[in-house]
Amino acid sequence: MNGNQRPYLTVVIPAYNEESRLPETLKRITSYFREQGHSVEILVVDDGSNDRTAQVVREVAAEYPEVRLIQSEHRGKGFTVRTGVLNATGEHILVCDADLATKKNRSLRLTCRMVTQSPLPRAKGWARAASASRFTGT
């Protein structure tokens, strides 16, 4: 992916004290999407960690240019996710935790399949509308 091309997918990872998990997680995500032939941007949003989370992300980013660090004060997961989504440049956005709770690459495969085979128009804000309807009752 060149500097002017929009990534296919942005993966937003909210992180708070995740120095032990992030190196493997970032390498797995990057490798998976490289194998699939999709450009990916990985935004790790550090929620004011007091461990080496930011340093670990910088170290991985030196090897994997798809990885980018955004640092913020500790304001909670919701704020951190929102920050990542607002800074995303990909055609699609995926939010996942640093532990990749689903075994192996299952969640990545499912997400990739859902995004590539989705009948929903890409320009529609369906996810935002669906999320908002839970609170507004519409």
N, C-alpha and C positions, 0 to 999 in steps of 0.2 A: 504494500500500500504506500503510495507516495503521499507527501505532505498535504496535497490539495484534495485527495480523495476522501470522501466520507466513509467511515468504517461501517461495515455491515451490521455489527452489533457492539453495543457498549455493555460491559458487565460492570455493575456497581457493587462494590464490596464494602459495606460498613465495617469498620474495624475498631475495636477497643481492646488493647492489650493482647494482640494476636501475633506477636513476634514468632512464636513457635509454629503456628499453623500456616502463615502466609507464604513462605518460600515454596513449599510443595503445592499449595493451592494455586498460586499464580503460574507456576510452571505447568501444571496440569491443564489449566484453562487455556493458556497460550498455545501449548502443544496441540491440544485437541482441535482448536479452531484453525490452526495452521494446517493440520492434516485434512481438515474438511475443505480447505481452500477458501475460507471466509476471513475477511479482515475483521479484526476485533480491537477494541479499545477497552482496557481494563482500568477502571478508576477505583483506587482504594482510598476511601475517605476515613482518615484517622480521626476518631472522636476524642482527641485530647488524651491519648494513651500515655501512661507513665512508665512504659517499658520501652523496648527498642523497636516498636512497630514501624515507625517512620523510617528509621535507619535501614531496617530489613527490606522495606519496600524500595528504597533508593538503590540498594545493592542489587535487587532483582531487576529493577528498571534499567540498570546499566547494561544488563545482558539481554533484556527483553524490552525493546522500545515501545511495545504496545501498552506497557504498564505505566500508569501515572499516579502520583500521590497528590491528594488534596488534604491539607491539615486544617483542623478547626479546633475550637475550644470544646471541652466536654459538654455537649448539649443533649445527648441522648440519641438513640437509634433512629427515631423518626426524623429528626433534624438532619442527621448524617445521611440517611437515604435520600431525603429531599435535596440536599446539597449535591449528591452524586448525580441524581436524575437531572437536575437543572444544569449541570456541567457536561452532561453526555452529548456526544456529537454523532453517535451511531444512528442508523436507520431504525434499529430496534434497541430496546433497553431491557436488560435482565438484571434483577437484583438477587444476589445470593450471599449467604453468610460465608465467612472465612473457613468454616469447617467442612463445607461441601457435604452436608449431612447425608445425602443419598450416596450409597456405595458406588465406588468406581466412577465411571463417566456417565452413569445412567441419567442423572439430571441434565448433564450437558447434551447428551444425545437426544433426550426428549425435548429439550428446549430448542435445539437446532431443528429438529423435525417439525415442531409446532410453528416455529417462525417461518421456515421455508415453505411449509405446506398450508399455511393459514389462508382461508378464503376471505379474511377480513381486509378491507382496504387499508393500506399502510398509513394513509394521511389522516385517518379518523382517530379521534381521541377516545376510543371505546374503553380502554382500561381506566382512564381518568373518570369517564362518565359512570362506569360500573362501580368504581370505588366510591364516588360521590353519592351515588344512589343509596348506598348502605346507610349514609348519615342523613340524607334529606328525605328518604322514603319515596323518591320518584323512580 
